[in-house]
Amino acid sequence: KLILLNGELLSREQASIDIEDRGYQFGDGVYEVVRIYNSHFFELDAHLERLERSAHEIKIKLPFTISELKQRIEKLKKSNNVHSGHLYLQITRGVSPRNHAFPEKAEPVLVAYTKEYSKEPSRIPGRAMFTDDIRWLRCDIKSLNLLGNVMAKDDATVKGYDEAIFHRGEIVTEGSSTNVFIIKNRILYTHPANHLILDGITRRKILSVAASLDIQVKEESFTKQQLLEADEVFISSTTQEVRPIIEVDGQPIGNGKEGDVTASLQAELERHISRSEK
Ligand code: PLP
């Protein structure tokens, strides 16, 4: 399988990253993960727009247009003959002698590759734990700096949970690599898209799908207690889609099974995915 490095398609052995790439030394870059269903990218424009925004927020100027980028990744997907899986794409500030301040001259470095996997059963209900949100205050940027996220996820994994759900004080923000939703009295709640969470592409899709199903949506924050007392809880992401959470910190949510609203959102999202595949 080939790797896209800037404008070139190379084998993994040929592709090399400089030891002074700022992505490697500082996590100074941004990334996206885009799902591929039936050989088509899902919600590609939304992902590339978010990438452009993330880059802009950390003052990385993309050395190519979005349509050039699209051409390159389409070529990569075709060369690798990916049917189902995802594209990983990252852009770093580039290579420069190590110094915290942004270099005056550095060419951003683009790396992208694909992963093939069958459409996995992301449906399996999961169990989560709460964890203190110790991350920075720009979680809206999809930055390569993921230590806060990976430490939380590792803690959850070691303790036998499927996801770590962050909270700042009593307020639930998001999961380690997912957005978090609760349903109470058939109203869907999720944290507003501000600097404390990543505005997930799946999150946005779910909000529009909910509106089309006449499910009332409130982009309002909620507390840990409200989550524990919710009728339903689920998490969302590009790779996990909609995943029910049936237990948090050992306490069952609702009746401890996947709820109706979650199931209908899942089914409707699925219809959108199938339609996009054509
Ligand atoms: N929140 C965080 C911290 C994430 O890392 C992710 C995705 O990886 C999400 C939310 C979900 O975003 P998306 O639906 O765009 O995959």
Residues whose N, C-alpha, C, O or C-beta is under 5 A from the ligand:
A	BS01	PLP	E174 G175 S176 S177 T178 N179 L198 D199 G200 I201 T202 R203 S236 S237 T238
